[in-house]
Amino acid sequence: MRRSAFFIRVIGIGILFHVYIGMRLIPVAPVGPALKILAVLALAASIVLIPLGMMARNIEQQPLSDRLAWTGLLVMGFFSSLLVLTFLRDVVLLVLHLASSGENVVDPWPGFKAWSALGVPLLAVLVTLFGIYSARRRAAVKNVDVSIDNLPAALHGFTIVQISDIHVGPTIKRHYVEKIVAAVNALKPDLIAVTGDVVDGSVPQLAAHTQPLSDLKARHGAFLVTGNHEYYAGADRWIAEFRRLGLTVLLNEHVVVDHDGERAVVAGVTDYGAGSFDPAHKSDPAKAMLGAPADIMFRLLLAHQPRSAPAASKAGFTLQLSGHTHGGQFLPWNFFVRLQQPFVAGLEKLNDLWVYTSRGTGYWGPPIRIAAPSEITLLRLLSSARSA
């Protein structure tokens, strides 16, 4: 009931935004009545298609479900760009109005007002096309060096490949995953870290599309932690499926790996909010460290959300790898992530803890990325003394 009420509120707000765009652009656009009527119909269709695309995963019939999802999510991405650009146009018009306020002109800048009303949707189309290209191409490899104090000599140059937030679902399928796996394996890492939100759907729907993950290869194996979307889709069944694929799932626990005679702790926690789905899965970095040998100098934590960092720092971890934020994925969400998470993207430090936040290897919702490219992250551990 609570989820339905939230969805209804979202639809209501969406309708108001559509009305805002229509009132600000259509009446002043320099086009004929027929095109204006077409624009009104397009906005009306958008009001229907966006929620339909969001709900399409509940339709079991294929390929209808995926086609509705693709259509609705593409429209959502375009609408987001259109809304932002319409708002920016209004800001510019306000500035121009204030600049002309002393000239006693009733309607200043009429030409700009008219042609910008046409230019905004055209620019939104271009921005959307660029965003689709950026999202749908295979994530590029991003190289990150992490300088660590007192890193044992045997671990100098140790490589970790992180993939995160693939979101296999209505628009991301097996072929997309196969390209990611091939790129990861080509890097020949010492360890692979999968930091959650692998899927957006149930095991029966998506098992065939996650199968390529079984081909991930690394010297010390591939380790996975749950993200919030695993819990939306049935975490217990996905955990069993990931283990069937050969991934080591870490649920508030750790393993010790031996690398050329030097040991390292590799730990993982459940998603930050997992306890609200299953109290037994409450995220706990301290619990993940229980029983770990005290003399091991390097301690790695996989945690889907960056906001696990304060607890990870207290628990004595050296490096935390996270995802979840997508780096904002596209405007304007880039500016809102900081309201929920302490880190948005890249390598940062909290006390003695290094935190790397991936922008994600896939995308969520609209197949669009703008100013937040996806990534396959190759992290290399360096002794701070040697890298200085």
Secondary structure, DSSP 8 states (H G I E B T S, - for coil): -HHHHHHHHHHHHHHHHHHHHHHHHTTTSSS-HHHHHHHHHHHHHHHHHHHHHHHGGG--STTHHHHHHHHHHHHHHHHHHHHHHHHHHHHHHHHHHHHTGGGT-SS--HHHHHHHHHHHHHHHHHHHHHHHHHHHS--EEEEEEEEETT--GGGTT-EEEEE----BSSS--HHHHHHHHHHHHHT--SEEEE-S--BSS-HHHHHHHHGGGGG---TT-EEE---HHHHHT-HHHHHHHHHHTT-EE-SSEEEEEEETTEEEEEEE---TTGGGT-GGG---HHHHHTT--TT---EEEE-SSGGGHHHHHHHT-SEEEE-SSGGGSSTTGGGTGGGT-S--SEEEEETTEEEEE---SS-SSSS--SSS--EEEEEEEEEHHHH-
